[in-house]
């Protein structure tokens, strides 16, 4: 799950134009994309939900595609948009491009899954960074692929490393790093992050800085490790470390993980969830429902003509 978007991102107001919520994406030009034909095939099947392009993949399919690409020597970027990220992308074309150009984009939010089902191009399931940090490291451990963790307060990445190793004893953690807040605007601090990462040479990198900071950093670092996969994972490192509690599975399955987090951190999250994200989610779902109803009505009347 992504952390809150930077405060400078404007909220979507009632007057914000609503884009087509769901549409098929044309197949890309042959050979396009940094991850080759395998990723191009995935991009050809993307759908637009909440204003961003998403791949209709299960968690297991994401793991299979990422590990297969790593073994081919092909790198990439996984982004997991939720309602908050979609709301931000609706206001900022550069954020939308950051999502749309990632090799894999999967829905971390049940409202996105529900909307896709209403429109007839269903996303198979919710796929979160908090789940991928476990399933991808499990696959990495089985294949001897080194992983790297970036993000979290001091000590959190180390605790996450220990938890991951505890579950997967064969896991190789090439390094962990908790750079100070704002490091990306300090050339020396950014150079240190880049230098430590390149020296470790991981195959899989989890970056838990919150959207869009983590994904902008990934865009800067990818050229240094073209064969590695980067996962923008939000709070997943803190969840894995146990420093932040995650909602029970049934709450996530019913689209209520936001409520669990709101109860735990009301002062920090009330505006984000209640003022910004909830109205956006309601517009998303009501728009999808109306398109479904009117689409069926057109089909019905068209068959009578």
N, C-alpha and C positions, 0 to 999 in steps of 0.2 A: 504494500500500500504506500502510495506516495505521501510525502509530507506536504504541509500547506504550501501553496504557490506563493511566491514573493508578493508582498503587500502592494507593490506598485502595479500589479496586474489589475485592471479594472474589472468590476463585476458585470455580469450580464443583467441588464435591467429589463423591465417588462416590454420596453420598446425595441429591444434588440431584435433585428431580423432573424428569423428562424430558417436555417438552411434545410435542404432536403436531408432528412435524418438518416436515410438508408438508401444506398444505391450500389449497384454493381460497379466494379472498377475495371476498365478496359485492360486487356492484356498488355504488358509492357513491350517495348521494342526488344527484339532478340538481342541477347548479350548485355542488356542494360542491368545496372545494379552492381554493387561492389561484391555481392556474395554469389554471383554466378547464376546458373540455370535453376538450381534448386530453390533459391530464394525468389527468383523471378516467377516460378510456378506458384509460390505462395502468394506473391503480390497480385497475380492475375485473379485470384479468388477473393480478394479483399472486399469488404463492404464498408460503407460509410455509416457510422452510428454516432450520434451526438456531435457531428461535425468533423470526426476524425476517421481515418482508415484503420480497420481492424482485421486481423487474420482469424478466420473461423477454425481455431485449433484448440484441442484439449491440452491440458498440462503435459500429459505423456507425449503428445505429438511435438510440443515445443522442445521437450528434453531430447527426443529422438533427432529432431532437425538440428539442434545446436551441437550435440555430440557428433553427429555425422559430419557437419561442416568443419568442426575442429579437426577431426581426423583427416579431412581432405586438405587441411591447411588454410581454410577460408574463415575469416573472422566476420563479426557482425555486432549488432546492437539490438537488445530486447528492451522494449518500453511497455509499461503496463498502465494504460490510461484508466482513470476512474472518473466519476462525475466531476470532481473538482478540477482535474486536469482538462477535461473536455470543455468545461466552462471557461477556463483560462484561454484555451486554444481558440475558442469562438471569438475572443476579443483581440487576439494577437496572431497574425499570420505567421510570424516567425516561430511561435510555439507549435502551431499546427504543422508547419513544415518539419520541425524537429521530430514530431511523431510520425508523420507520413513517410519520411525518408528512412526511418529505422527498418532494419531487415525483418524484424518481427514485432508486431504490435498486438497485444492481447488484452482483453477487457478485464480490468480489476474493479468490477462493480456490477452488482446484479441489475441495477436499472438499465445498463447498456445491454445486458443479455436479454432482459424482458422486452426492451424496445425492438431488438433485432427479431425476436420471435413474433411480435405483433406485426411486423412488416414482411414476414415470410422469408427472411434470409437469416435463419437463427445462428447465433454463436453457440457452440456446443456447451460451454460452461465458463464460469468465472475462473481466471488464471491470475493469481496474485504473486507479487514479488516475495511475499512472506512464505508462500508455498514453494516457489521455484528455488529459493536459497537452499532448501532441503533436498528437493528432488534432483536439481542439477548437481549439487555437490555429491549426492549419492552416486549419480552416474559418473562424475569425475573420479571419485574414489575407486569405482570398479574398473576404470580405464587407466588409472595412474596419471590423470591430468591435474596439474597444479592449479590452485585457485588463489585469489587475492581479495582482500576485503578493504574497502576505503569508506570511512565515515563513522559517525557516532561520536559521543563524548569520549574523553580519555578512558581507556580500560574496557570500553564496551566491545570494540572489535576483537580484543584479545579474549573476552569472555565468549563471544560468538564463535571464535576459532576453536576454543576448547569444547564448546557444546557440539559443534559440527564434528570434530575429531572423536568426541565421545560416542556419537551415533555411528560414525563411519571410521573405524580405526585405521583403515588404510589411506585415509584422505591426506593429500599433500597440500598444506597451506603454505604457499610461497612467501607470504607476507601479509601484514595488516598495517594500516596507517589511519590515524585520526587527525587529519590536518586541522588547523584552527579555522574558525569561522572567518569567511572573507578571504581565504588564502588565494582564491582564483583571481583576485585583483592585485595580488602582490607577485611580481615576476619571480622573485627569489623563492617564495614559498611554492609557487606553481612549478618551478623548475625542480624543486626537491621532490614533489609528488611524482612528477614525470620520471625523474632519475631513479627513484626507488622502485617504481613500477617496472621500468624497462630492465633494471638490473635483476629483478625477480623473474621476469619472463614467464608469467602465468598464461595458462590457456583460457581461464575463465575469471572474470573480474566483476565483483559485486560492488556497485557504487551507491551508497546509501546516504545521499545528501539532500533528498527531496527534489521534486520537479519544480522548476526546470534546471536548477543548478547542476544536478547530477548528470543530466543528459547533455547539457552544454559542455561540461567537462569531458564527458565521453567523446563528444565530437572533436575535441582538441587532442585527445590521447590516442585515438584509434590508429592514426598513421604510424605511431611508434610501435604498435603491436598489431600488424595487419592480420595475423592469424588467430588472434584472440577474440573471444566473445565478451562483450560488456553488458551487464544487466543493471539498469537503473531500478533499484529495489526499495527506495524510500526508507521506511522504518524496519525493513526486514532484518537488518543486522541487529538492531535493538531487540526485536522480537526473539531472534535466535539466541541472543545473549541472556534473555530473561529479564532485562532491565525495564522493559515495557511489556505489560500484559496484553495478550491478544484476545479478542472476543471468542467465545465458544463457537465451535463449528456451525451449530444450528443458526446462530445469529448471522454469520456470514452468508450462509446458504439462503437466508430469507431477507437479505439486503439490510440487515440491522447492525452491521459492525460499526457504522458511524455512531449509532446510539450508544453503544458500549463505550466508545472512545469519548463521546461527548459527556457521559456521566463521569468518566474518570478525569477529564480535563475541561470542565465547563467554561472557565474564563478564557482559555486559549482557543477553544474550538467552537464556541456558540455562534459567533458571527459567520464563520466559515460554513458550518453545516446548516444553520437555520435561516440565515439571511441570504447567503449566496447559493449554496449547493441545492438545498431542498426545492426552491422555486425552479431552478434549472432542470432538476430531475422530473418535476411534475410537468413542465412544458415538454420535455422530451417524451415522456410516456403518453401524455394526452395527444401530442402531435402524431405519434406513431399510431395510436388507437384511431384517431380521426382518419388518417390515411388508409388504414385497414378497412374501416367502415365504408368510406367513400369509394375505395377501390372495388369492394365487393358490390356496391350499388351500381357502379358503372358497368361491371361485368354482367350483372343481372339485367339491366336495361339494354345493354348491348346485345345480349342473346335474344331479346324479344324483338329487336328491330329487324 
